[in-house]
Amino acid sequence: MAPAGRSRRVTELEKWGHRAKAIDLPGQGQDQTPLGKVTLDTMVDRIVAALTELPGRVVLVGHSLAGMAISAAAENVLDRATARALAPRQRPPFSDGLHWWTG
C-alpha cells in the first residue's frame, strides 16, 4: 500500500481506539530486499518478526498481496492473531471498509 494509504489506515484504526503499526513487506514500500529474494515466505517472516515487538494479541490487516501474507502469517502465530482483515482499495458503500475473519 502506498505510504499515504497506509497512513490513512493507521490513522483510522487509531481513531477507533486501536494501536496500529504499518510495516514494509519485502519488496514493498521503502524496503530494499532484492526482488529475486521476495517470496511469500519472506513476507510471512517479516510479519512474524514485527509481532515480536508488539505486546499481546493482534489483528492483522493487509491489502492485496499483503492479504495473502497476513493469512499465511496468522497460521504461524495462532496464539497471538485474534483476527485477519482484508482492507479493500476503495470502500464499498455497503461496508465499513474492512472484511473480517476471526479464528
N, C-alpha and C positions, 0 to 999 in steps of 0.2 A: 504494500500500500504506500502511496506517495506520502512524504512527511506531513503535508497539510492534512490529508485524510486521516492519517494515523493520529495526529494531534487532536483533530476534532473528535475522534472516537475516544481517546483517553480523556479529554475534557468532558465528554458526555457521560462516560462511565463514572468519573469522579463526581459529577453533578448528582448522580444517583446514589452517592454515598459509598462507592467502591474505591479501593486503591487500585490503580492501573499502572501497568508497566508495558511499554512498547519495546520490542526487540527487533533488530535487523537479522533476518534469517540469512544463511549463506547464499550469496549471490543476489541479495536484495538490499535496497536502501543504500546505506553507506558501507556495507560490508565489502571487504576486498578479497573474499575467497575466490580463487580462480574458477571460472565456470566449469572446467573439466572435473573439479572436485565437489561440485554442488549436486547433492543427491537428496532424496527424501530422508535417508538415514542421517546425513549431516544436519539437516534441518531439525529432525527429531532430537538429535544430540544437543543442539543449541538450545532448544526449548527446555529440555530436561535440565541442562546446566543452569539456565536462567532461574528455574524453580528453586535451586539450592539457595538463592539469595532472598527468597520470599518466605515469610512465615506462614504456617497454617495451610488450610485448604484453599484451592484456587479454582477459578473459572477460566478456561482457555478460550480465547476469541481469535478467530482467524478469518481472512478474506481470500477467496480464490485458492491458489495453491497452498497458502498457509492454512486453509481449512483442512486440507488433507494432512498437513504436517501436525496440526494440533490433535486431530483424531488419532493419528499414529502415536504421538507423544503421550496422549492420555492413557493409552494401553500400557505404557511403561510406568505410569505414576498413578495407578488406580486409587491408591491410598490418599492421594493429595488432590486429584482433579474431581471436583464435585459436578461439573458440567462442562459441555463444549458448546460454543456458539459460533455460527457462521454469519459473518457480517456482510450483507449484500452491498454492491456498489452503490445502488440508489435505493432508498427506502420505498417499498411499495405502499400505496395509500391505505391498504388494509392491515398493515403490520406495524409493530413497534420498532422495526428495524433490525431485530436480532432473531434468529431462529435457534431455539434451544433444544438440546438433547441432554437429558440428565441420566446419570448412571450410578 
